Amino acid sequence: MSDNDPITLVATINIKEGKEERAEELWKVLHDDVLANEVGRVTFKLHRSDKPGTYIGIYEFASETVSKEWLGSPLHMEVGKKVSDEGLASTEPDIRWVRPVKF
């Protein structure tokens, strides 16, 4: 695998009860930015679990290099800081990196 191969981040995060709407507002900012500026480089999907307050974010990156750029971007850092400063998460996110299987 090289830094130019696609890579996916799967993050499960638990949001405190009553804070879900605010968390979704912040994630929408990231989603809108991806649609406006990152088409073809980043895909961001957010899913709600059946378990209340549990979200699964799926970030598909065109390459590991792109993942590092996007995760280190000012907007991503700002949203992460707001989630932390506003105490939205009840636990640390469970983050897993995966790569597509090539057949």
CORRAMO-V17651 format. One line per field, one symbol per residue. psi: psi as a letter, one per 30 degrees, with the letter a starting at -180 (. if undefined). A space follows every 10 residues. Layout:
# CORRAMO-V17651
psi: ???
This chain:
# CORRAMO-V17651
psi: klffklkkkj kkkkkkkfge eeeeeeeeee eeeeeefgkf ekkkkkkklf jkfkkjkjjk kfleeeeeee fgleeeeeee eeeeeghekf lkkjkkklkk kk.
